[in-house]
Amino acid sequence: TEIYTLSLHDALPIFQGFGSIGGMSRQSFLSLSVNNTFQARINRGKERAKLDLASAWLGAGYDYLAQGRRWSNLSLNSSLLPGNRYFEGRLGATYDPYLRRTQNTSLYLGLRLSGRWLGDHKGEPEDQKSADPNPADTLAEGASGAVADSSAQRTEEPKPKATEQNSLPWSLNLGYDRNWSPIYENSNLQGTLNFDIARNWRIGYSKYYNLKQGEMVSESYSVYRDLHCWEARFSSSRSGVYWSYEFRINLKAIPELKVHIPRSGSSAY
């Protein structure tokens, strides 16, 4: 399915200025825009749901009182799978109707992943472990349902399994952006990784890399520790020849109550 939206806006406001640069100016302009959404219907059990595949917005303006160039640049903004939790794709462009060429184009592709990893196993509490059963009352779990032999020994209990409650969260974000125009072109790759290594311990790392120049733009990492009513964080970043790091510990309820030690500098001579 497709959804179209057409918007027209015509305004003739008058603005009054005050002060030493006072004066009056009259404006008259027309704004036009078209929005289109592409959708698909999918079956989810007994229900049918709508899935947004792509959306596009196209807009321009016309100034009645302008001298010469009355039409503004034509702007395009589009999105692939808008609202998707894992993927993001955007394309934007501006077109000059007088020069008859694209002035600027931008592309962004993003991937977002998250989950939990089994970095913290917790066994079954001792008080919840079942005691040795009475051999006379033990029932076999087989299909026959017969009474087990009273002399049968208790089988070894399986090792505790990691569950959603004791696993640790992680997230990974990757992004690629590219911008180009008749006189400029650039592309970058960025990534951010966050994961817990143990209860109340979190590690973060991010990097921004320029593919066109073949060099790192910025890099940072952080270590976070949850201290119940307090929290502590150490972070460090580097961009070109500039670097900085800071240590901070503060009360959660009152973040202003803190110990903050920042440092920064440059490695250039």
C-alpha positions in Angstrom: 0.0 0.0 0.0 1.0 3.6 -0.5 0.1 6.7 1.5 0.4 10.1 -0.2 0.3 13.5 1.6 0.3 16.8 -0.2 0.9 20.0 1.8 0.5 23.6 0.5 1.2 26.7 2.6 0.8 30.2 1.5 1.6 33.1 3.8 1.9 36.9 3.6 3.1 38.0 7.1 4.3 41.5 7.9 7.1 41.9 10.5 7.7 45.0 12.5 11.2 45.7 13.9 12.2 47.7 17.0 15.2 49.6 18.1 17.9 51.3 16.1 17.6 48.7 13.3 13.8 49.0 13.2 11.8 48.8 10.0 9.1 46.9 8.3 9.4 44.1 5.8 6.8 42.1 3.8 7.1 38.5 3.0 5.0 36.3 0.7 5.9 32.7 0.0 4.5 29.3 -1.0 5.6 26.0 0.5 4.9 22.7 -1.2 5.7 19.2 0.1 4.7 15.7 -0.7 5.1 12.8 1.7 4.8 9.1 0.6 4.9 6.0 2.8 5.2 2.5 1.3 3.7 -0.2 3.5 3.2 -4.0 3.3 0.7 -6.2 5.1 2.0 -9.3 6.8 0.3 -12.1 8.6 1.1 -12.6 12.3 -0.9 -15.6 13.4 -4.6 -14.8 12.9 -3.9 -11.0 12.7 -2.6 -8.9 9.8 -0.2 -6.1 10.6 1.2 -3.2 8.6 5.0 -2.9 8.0 6.5 0.4 6.9 9.0 -0.4 4.1 10.1 3.1 3.1 9.1 6.7 3.4 10.0 9.8 1.3 9.5 13.5 1.7 9.9 16.0 -1.1 9.6 19.8 -0.6 10.3 23.1 -2.1 9.3 26.8 -1.7 8.5 29.8 -3.9 9.1 33.4 -2.8 6.8 35.8 -4.6 8.8 38.9 -3.7 12.3 37.6 -4.4 14.4 39.1 -7.2 15.8 36.5 -9.5 15.8 33.1 -7.8 12.3 32.7 -6.5 12.3 28.9 -6.3 14.2 27.4 -3.4 16.3 24.2 -3.6 14.3 21.0 -3.9 14.9 18.9 -0.8 14.5 15.1 -0.5 14.5 13.1 2.7 13.9 9.3 2.5 14.1 6.5 5.0 14.3 2.7 4.6 12.4 0.5 7.1 11.5 3.5 9.3 11.0 2.6 13.0 12.9 -0.7 12.7 14.8 -1.6 15.9 17.7 -3.2 14.1 18.3 -1.3 10.9 18.3 2.3 9.9 18.8 3.8 6.4 18.5 7.4 5.4 19.1 9.3 2.2 18.9 13.0 1.8 19.6 15.3 -1.1 19.2 18.9 -2.3 18.7 19.9 -5.9 19.3 23.4 -7.4 16.7 24.0 -10.1 18.7 26.9 -11.6 22.1 25.2 -11.8 20.3 21.9 -12.6 22.5 19.8 -10.5 22.5 18.1 -7.1 24.1 20.3 -4.5 24.5 17.8 -1.7 23.8 14.2 -1.0 24.0 12.3 2.3 23.6 8.6 3.0 23.5 6.8 6.4 23.3 3.1 7.1 23.0 1.9 10.7 22.8 -1.5 12.4 21.8 -2.0 16.1 22.2 -5.2 17.9 21.7 -6.1 21.5 21.3 -9.2 23.7 22.6 -10.9 26.8 25.6 -13.1 27.2 26.3 -15.7 29.8 29.1 -14.0 31.7 27.7 -14.5 35.2 26.3 -17.9 36.2 24.5 -18.2 39.5 23.7 -21.6 40.8 20.5 -22.7 42.6 20.4 -21.4 46.2 21.2 -24.0 48.8 17.9 -23.6 50.6 16.1 -24.3 47.3 17.9 -27.5 46.5 15.8 -30.6 47.1 17.0 -33.0 49.8 17.7 -36.6 49.2 14.3 -38.3 48.7 13.1 -41.3 50.7 13.9 -44.3 48.5 10.5 -45.8 49.4 8.7 -42.8 48.1 10.8 -42.2 45.0 8.8 -42.4 41.7 10.4 -43.2 38.4 10.0 -40.5 35.7 9.8 -43.0 32.9 6.8 -43.6 30.7 5.8 -46.8 32.7 5.2 -44.8 35.8 6.2 -47.7 38.0 7.7 -47.3 41.5 11.5 -47.1 41.4 13.7 -49.5 43.1 14.2 -48.4 46.7 17.9 -49.1 46.4 18.3 -46.8 43.4 20.8 -44.1 44.0 20.0 -40.4 43.3 21.3 -39.3 40.0 23.8 -36.4 39.8 22.0 -33.0 39.6 22.6 -31.0 36.4 24.8 -28.0 36.5 22.9 -24.7 37.0 22.0 -23.0 33.7 22.3 -19.3 33.0 19.0 -17.6 32.7 17.7 -14.3 31.6 17.9 -13.1 35.2 21.6 -13.8 35.7 23.0 -13.1 32.2 24.6 -9.8 31.3 23.5 -7.3 28.7 25.5 -6.1 25.7 24.8 -3.8 22.7 26.6 -3.0 19.5 25.9 -0.1 17.1 27.5 0.3 13.7 27.1 3.2 11.4 28.3 4.2 7.9 27.8 7.7 6.6 28.8 9.3 3.3 28.4 12.9 2.1 29.2 14.2 -1.3 28.8 17.3 -3.4 30.3 18.7 -6.6 33.3 20.0 -4.6 33.4 17.7 -1.5 33.2 14.0 -0.7 33.7 12.2 2.6 32.8 8.9 4.2 33.0 7.6 7.8 32.6 4.5 9.8 31.6 4.5 13.4 31.0 1.8 16.0 30.0 1.7 19.7 30.2 -1.4 22.0 28.8 -1.6 25.5 28.7 -4.7 27.6 28.7 -5.8 31.3 31.6 -8.0 32.4 30.1 -8.8 35.8 27.4 -7.6 38.1 27.5 -3.8 38.4 30.5 -3.5 36.0 30.1 -2.0 32.5 32.6 -1.4 29.7 32.1 1.0 26.8 34.1 1.6 23.7 33.5 3.7 20.6 35.5 4.6 17.5 35.0 7.0 14.6 37.1 6.3 11.5 37.4 8.4 8.3 37.4 6.1 5.3 38.3 8.8 2.9 41.4 10.0 4.7 42.2 6.5 6.1 42.7 7.8 9.7 40.9 7.7 13.0 38.8 10.8 13.9 38.0 10.0 17.5 38.2 7.1 20.0 36.9 6.7 23.5 36.3 4.1 26.2 34.7 4.1 29.7 34.5 1.9 32.8 31.4 2.1 35.0 30.9 0.7 38.5 27.5 0.6 40.3 28.1 1.2 44.0 24.5 0.8 45.2 23.7 4.4 46.3 26.8 5.7 44.6 28.3 5.2 41.1 31.8 5.6 39.7 33.0 6.1 36.1 36.3 6.5 34.4 36.4 7.7 30.8 39.0 8.6 28.3 38.8 10.0 24.8 41.2 11.0 22.0 40.6 13.0 18.9 43.6 13.9 16.7 46.4 15.2 18.9 43.9 16.1 21.7 43.2 13.8 24.6 41.2 13.9 27.8 40.2 11.6 30.7 38.2 12.0 33.9 37.3 10.1 37.0 34.0 10.8 38.7 32.2 9.3 41.7 28.8 10.7 42.7 25.7 10.0 44.8 22.9 8.7 42.5 20.2 10.7 44.3 22.2 13.9 44.3 24.6 13.9 41.2 25.9 17.3 42.3 27.5 15.5 45.4 30.6 14.2 43.6 34.3 13.9 43.3 35.4 14.9 39.8 38.9 14.8 38.5 39.2 15.8 34.8 42.4 16.1 32.8 43.0 17.1 29.2 45.9 18.1 26.9 47.5 17.8 23.6 50.3 15.6 22.3 51.4 18.2 19.7 54.8 19.9 20.1 
